[in-house]
Amino acid sequence: MHLDGFLQIAVLMVLSFVVAFAVLCALGVLIARQSKNAKGFMAEKDQRTSFLFEDEKLLDATEDARLVLSIADPAQSDWTKMIAVFAPKYPGLPEALETLTDTIFFNISSADNTSNIEAEWSSGLVYIGITDEARDIRADGQDSLTIAAMEREIETLRATTKAAPFLVWRQRVDGTILWANNTYLELASKCDPDRQNPSWPPNKLFDSIRFEEEPGIKQARLTLLVPGEPEPRWFDCQQTSVGDDRLFTATSADNLVIAETALRDFVQTLTKTFAHLTTGLMIFDKQRELSLFNPAMSDLTSLSPEFLSARPTLHSVLNQLRERRMIPEPKDYKSWRERMHDLETAAKEGTYEETWSLASGQTFRVVGRPHPDGAVAFIIEDISAEVSLARRYRSELETGQAVIDSFEEAIAVFSADGTLTLSNSAYARVWGTDPSTTLLNHCISDATKLWTDNCAPTPIWDHVREFVGAFGDRSAWKTEVQSKNGQILMCRFSPLSGGGALIGFAPHPAQKSTLPDRMGTQPGVIEGSLAI
């Protein structure tokens, strides 16, 4: 059994080796055949400048073709280099290459009709060849096609630097200017108007530039005084190493400096304005770091100016407020953190507004509002005095209501416009309605209608309507009315300051000493009528 298993394993290993060897041989044949096809494809062509690509990958090229590619940007692929070099000379080349797999072949003449470029696609291979009738070979081996490509490159660079609206120049270690563009030369001429005949090298515009030994890009903001101009010019200058020399570029920063100055002045103005406010203000930027605050914030929260000036985060500020017990304390820290997260979210949406009642007795109104660029502003106002005044006013109202509720006389007070502003429990008991429990305003017309419906006919209610809200001198007066069940009610009408009036209803001395309950069970009482 063991011998048979060993033989089976040996047979399997031999078969595996044979199969692997066969696959490798097949791959080698395919690669060799493809290489032979590529070389044969190139050999069939008679152009000197020829390229052979496979899926935009350069497989082969003539010596002068590789020289042409060497003048292009080394960061680009060979396919992109080829298009960048020949596209300016052969109009429509990029578009023709995109459709080559469909057209199989194309031939394009140059813009000056001195040469042709042809392309052919076959089995995934792209052949590109250039035929130049006016080609000649120099002693150094470079032909006219390569020289023309270099000249176009130089022309492009020269036109670009000439048209550049910013300063570009190159100088040595000792400061001698080696090259400068037109913008630099024009500005140098303005800065030296006494120089009649411009000569080389031009004057240095920025004497403050220092030659940096360390490699890399250096940046600085420089000023330049131009004769005849009241304000200095500002430039953002950049220095780049180019071999042993330095290449400088300088762009105008006048508008940027003006904007920064205006912004700084605006912030200073706001700071001075906020400094006189009694309301605390904090503005947090989009990273939730404190970017602006006023002195009132420090006074209200007891946070030191040093802490606030260090640009703390929003959560750091809230933590400090919690330690100083300047935030309403929940039962547990987790719920407090959730509440602070809700605070930030609501402020970002512009919906946060809350009243903080502190353990010290102070009351803060806190408002959160969104600002541009993701910033958030918090406004803290101490409303302790307002809250105290409101509480005292409410207490006085409750006390006054309790006092008039203790009267047996039914009392109703009307304002100058005839609105019922105050009544006691005796009034509600006698007339069967409590105006304080409804949202509707009761006026003198509603009241006299109620009284008319529950009393015997009398003309005094017309006089009452004229008495309430009348201007000029008014005198207090009294009268009697009889309810529909025959009981007598004493009525008194007293003027109040501001055009208001007080009307009281009391039992007649000859009858009961107290006002009966309208809703009671006295004889003759009908539901909805006055019970006296």
BELGI-V686689 format. One record per pair of residues at least 12 apart in sequence whose C-alpha atoms are under 7 Angstrom apart, sorted by the first residue. I is the first residue (numbers start at 1). J is the second residue. D is the distance in Angstrom with one decimal. If there is no record, write none. Layout:
i:I j:J d:D
i:I j:J d:D
This chain:
i:47 j:129 d:6.1
i:47 j:130 d:6.4
i:47 j:131 d:6.1
i:48 j:62 d:6.5
i:49 j:62 d:5.8
i:49 j:64 d:5.9
i:49 j:65 d:4.9
i:49 j:129 d:5.8
i:49 j:130 d:5.6
i:50 j:62 d:5.6
i:50 j:65 d:6.0
i:50 j:128 d:5.7
i:50 j:129 d:4.4
i:50 j:130 d:6.5
i:51 j:65 d:6.8
i:51 j:127 d:5.8
i:51 j:128 d:5.1
i:51 j:129 d:6.4
i:52 j:125 d:6.9
i:52 j:126 d:5.7
i:52 j:127 d:4.7
i:52 j:128 d:6.4
i:53 j:125 d:5.8
i:53 j:126 d:5.0
i:53 j:127 d:6.5
i:54 j:124 d:6.0
i:54 j:125 d:4.8
i:54 j:126 d:6.2
i:55 j:124 d:6.8
i:56 j:79 d:5.3
i:57 j:78 d:6.9
i:57 j:79 d:6.8
i:58 j:78 d:6.3
i:68 j:146 d:5.3
i:69 j:81 d:6.0
i:69 j:82 d:6.4
i:71 j:150 d:6.8
i:72 j:85 d:6.9
i:85 j:149 d:6.5
i:89 j:110 d:5.5
i:89 j:111 d:5.9
i:90 j:108 d:6.6
i:90 j:109 d:6.4
i:90 j:110 d:4.6
i:90 j:111 d:6.0
i:91 j:111 d:6.8
i:100 j:121 d:6.6
i:101 j:121 d:6.3
i:104 j:120 d:5.6
i:104 j:121 d:5.0
i:105 j:119 d:5.6
i:105 j:120 d:4.5
i:105 j:121 d:6.5
i:106 j:118 d:5.6
i:106 j:119 d:5.6
i:106 j:120 d:6.9
i:107 j:119 d:6.6
i:114 j:132 d:6.4
i:114 j:133 d:6.4
i:114 j:134 d:6.7
i:115 j:131 d:5.5
i:115 j:132 d:4.3
i:115 j:133 d:6.1
i:116 j:130 d:5.8
i:116 j:131 d:5.2
i:116 j:132 d:6.6
i:117 j:129 d:5.8
i:117 j:130 d:4.5
i:117 j:131 d:6.4
i:118 j:130 d:6.5
i:161 j:181 d:6.1
i:162 j:181 d:5.6
i:162 j:182 d:5.6
i:165 j:183 d:6.4
i:166 j:183 d:6.3
i:166 j:250 d:6.1
i:166 j:251 d:5.1
i:167 j:181 d:6.8
i:167 j:183 d:5.6
i:167 j:184 d:4.9
i:167 j:249 d:5.5
i:167 j:250 d:5.0
i:167 j:251 d:6.5
i:168 j:180 d:5.8
i:168 j:181 d:5.7
i:168 j:184 d:6.5
i:168 j:248 d:5.7
i:168 j:249 d:4.5
i:168 j:250 d:6.6
i:169 j:181 d:6.4
i:169 j:247 d:6.0
i:169 j:248 d:5.4
i:169 j:249 d:6.7
i:170 j:246 d:5.7
i:170 j:247 d:4.5
i:170 j:248 d:6.1
i:171 j:245 d:6.0
i:171 j:246 d:5.7
i:171 j:247 d:6.7
i:172 j:245 d:4.9
i:172 j:246 d:6.5
i:173 j:211 d:6.2
i:173 j:245 d:6.4
i:177 j:201 d:6.0
i:188 j:202 d:6.9
i:188 j:203 d:6.3
i:188 j:205 d:6.4
i:190 j:226 d:6.9
i:191 j:226 d:5.4
i:191 j:227 d:6.0
i:215 j:241 d:6.2
i:216 j:240 d:6.2
i:216 j:241 d:6.4
i:217 j:238 d:6.8
i:217 j:239 d:5.5
i:217 j:240 d:4.9
i:218 j:238 d:5.6
i:218 j:239 d:5.0
i:218 j:240 d:6.8
i:219 j:237 d:5.7
i:219 j:238 d:4.5
i:219 j:239 d:6.4
i:220 j:236 d:5.9
i:220 j:237 d:5.3
i:220 j:238 d:6.6
i:221 j:234 d:7.0
i:221 j:235 d:5.6
i:221 j:236 d:4.5
i:221 j:237 d:5.9
i:222 j:234 d:5.8
i:222 j:235 d:5.3
i:222 j:236 d:6.4
i:222 j:237 d:6.9
i:223 j:235 d:6.2
i:233 j:254 d:6.3
i:234 j:252 d:6.0
i:234 j:253 d:5.1
i:234 j:254 d:5.2
i:235 j:250 d:5.7
i:235 j:251 d:5.4
i:235 j:252 d:4.6
i:235 j:253 d:4.9
i:236 j:250 d:5.4
i:236 j:251 d:5.4
i:236 j:252 d:6.4
i:236 j:253 d:6.0
i:237 j:249 d:5.7
i:237 j:250 d:4.2
i:237 j:251 d:6.6
i:238 j:250 d:6.3
i:271 j:294 d:6.8
i:274 j:294 d:5.6
i:275 j:294 d:5.3
i:275 j:295 d:5.7
i:277 j:296 d:6.8
i:278 j:296 d:5.5
i:279 j:296 d:6.1
i:279 j:379 d:6.9
i:279 j:380 d:6.0
i:279 j:381 d:4.9
i:280 j:294 d:6.4
i:280 j:296 d:4.8
i:280 j:297 d:4.0
i:280 j:300 d:6.9
i:280 j:379 d:5.6
i:280 j:380 d:4.9
i:280 j:381 d:6.2
i:281 j:293 d:5.4
i:281 j:294 d:5.8
i:281 j:297 d:6.0
i:281 j:378 d:5.9
i:281 j:379 d:4.8
i:281 j:380 d:6.5
i:282 j:377 d:5.6
i:282 j:378 d:5.2
i:282 j:379 d:6.6
i:283 j:375 d:7.0
i:283 j:376 d:5.7
i:283 j:377 d:4.2
i:283 j:378 d:6.4
i:284 j:375 d:5.5
i:284 j:376 d:5.2
i:284 j:377 d:6.2
i:285 j:374 d:6.7
i:285 j:375 d:4.2
i:285 j:376 d:6.5
i:286 j:373 d:6.7
i:286 j:374 d:4.6
i:286 j:375 d:4.7
i:288 j:313 d:5.5
i:288 j:314 d:5.6
i:289 j:311 d:5.6
i:289 j:312 d:5.6
i:289 j:313 d:4.3
i:289 j:314 d:6.2
i:290 j:311 d:4.7
i:290 j:312 d:5.6
i:290 j:313 d:6.0
i:290 j:314 d:6.9
i:291 j:311 d:6.2
i:301 j:321 d:6.9
i:301 j:326 d:6.5
i:326 j:358 d:6.4
i:327 j:356 d:6.8
i:327 j:358 d:6.5
i:328 j:356 d:6.1
i:328 j:357 d:6.4
i:328 j:358 d:5.7
i:347 j:368 d:4.2
i:347 j:369 d:5.1
i:347 j:370 d:6.1
i:347 j:376 d:6.6
i:348 j:369 d:6.4
i:348 j:370 d:4.9
i:348 j:376 d:6.1
i:349 j:370 d:6.4
i:350 j:368 d:6.3
i:350 j:369 d:4.5
i:350 j:370 d:5.5
i:352 j:367 d:5.7
i:352 j:368 d:5.0
i:353 j:366 d:5.7
i:353 j:367 d:4.4
i:353 j:368 d:6.4
i:354 j:366 d:5.4
i:354 j:367 d:6.6
i:362 j:384 d:5.3
i:363 j:382 d:6.0
i:363 j:383 d:5.6
i:363 j:384 d:4.7
i:364 j:380 d:6.4
i:364 j:381 d:5.5
i:364 j:382 d:4.7
i:364 j:383 d:5.7
i:365 j:380 d:5.8
i:365 j:381 d:5.2
i:365 j:382 d:6.5
i:365 j:383 d:6.5
i:366 j:378 d:6.9
i:366 j:379 d:5.7
i:366 j:380 d:4.7
i:366 j:381 d:6.6
i:367 j:379 d:5.2
i:367 j:380 d:6.6
i:404 j:424 d:5.8
i:405 j:424 d:4.8
i:405 j:425 d:5.3
i:405 j:426 d:6.8
i:408 j:426 d:6.2
i:408 j:514 d:6.7
i:408 j:515 d:6.9
i:409 j:426 d:6.4
i:409 j:504 d:6.3
i:409 j:505 d:5.7
i:409 j:506 d:5.0
i:410 j:424 d:6.5
i:410 j:426 d:4.6
i:410 j:427 d:4.2
i:410 j:504 d:5.4
i:410 j:505 d:5.0
i:410 j:506 d:6.5
i:411 j:423 d:5.5
i:411 j:424 d:5.9
i:411 j:427 d:5.8
i:411 j:503 d:5.8
i:411 j:504 d:4.5
i:411 j:505 d:6.5
i:412 j:502 d:5.9
i:412 j:503 d:5.3
i:412 j:504 d:6.5
i:413 j:501 d:5.8
i:413 j:502 d:4.5
i:413 j:503 d:6.3
i:414 j:500 d:5.4
i:414 j:501 d:5.3
i:414 j:502 d:6.4
i:415 j:469 d:7.0
i:415 j:499 d:6.7
i:415 j:500 d:4.2
i:415 j:501 d:6.6
i:416 j:468 d:6.5
i:416 j:469 d:4.1
i:416 j:498 d:6.4
i:416 j:499 d:4.3
i:416 j:500 d:4.4
i:417 j:469 d:5.7
i:418 j:443 d:5.2
i:418 j:444 d:5.1
i:418 j:468 d:6.1
i:418 j:469 d:6.1
i:419 j:441 d:6.7
i:419 j:442 d:5.9
i:419 j:443 d:4.2
i:419 j:444 d:6.3
i:420 j:442 d:5.4
i:420 j:443 d:5.4
i:420 j:444 d:6.9
i:429 j:517 d:5.6
i:429 j:518 d:5.9
i:430 j:516 d:6.9
i:430 j:517 d:5.8
i:430 j:518 d:5.0
i:430 j:530 d:6.8
i:430 j:531 d:7.0
i:431 j:518 d:6.6
i:431 j:530 d:6.1
i:432 j:518 d:6.3
i:444 j:465 d:6.4
i:448 j:461 d:6.1
i:454 j:483 d:6.1
i:454 j:484 d:6.2
i:454 j:529 d:4.9
i:454 j:530 d:4.8
i:455 j:481 d:7.0
i:455 j:482 d:5.7
i:455 j:483 d:4.0
i:455 j:484 d:5.0
i:456 j:482 d:5.6
i:456 j:483 d:5.6
i:456 j:484 d:5.3
i:468 j:499 d:7.0
i:468 j:500 d:6.2
i:468 j:501 d:5.7
i:469 j:499 d:4.8
i:469 j:500 d:5.8
i:470 j:499 d:6.2
i:471 j:499 d:6.3
i:474 j:495 d:6.3
i:475 j:495 d:6.7
i:476 j:493 d:5.5
i:476 j:494 d:4.5
i:476 j:495 d:6.2
i:477 j:492 d:5.9
i:477 j:493 d:5.4
i:477 j:494 d:6.8
i:478 j:491 d:5.6
i:478 j:492 d:4.3
i:478 j:493 d:6.2
i:479 j:491 d:5.3
i:479 j:492 d:6.5
i:483 j:530 d:6.3
i:483 j:532 d:6.6
i:485 j:524 d:6.1
i:487 j:532 d:5.3
i:488 j:507 d:6.9
i:488 j:508 d:5.8
i:489 j:505 d:6.4
i:489 j:506 d:5.9
i:489 j:507 d:5.0
i:489 j:508 d:5.5
i:490 j:505 d:5.7
i:490 j:506 d:5.1
i:490 j:507 d:5.9
i:490 j:508 d:5.6
i:491 j:504 d:5.7
i:491 j:505 d:4.8
i:491 j:506 d:6.6
i:492 j:504 d:5.3
i:492 j:505 d:6.7
i:515 j:532 d:6.8
i:516 j:531 d:6.6
i:516 j:532 d:5.6
i:517 j:531 d:6.7
i:518 j:530 d:5.9
i:518 j:531 d:4.5
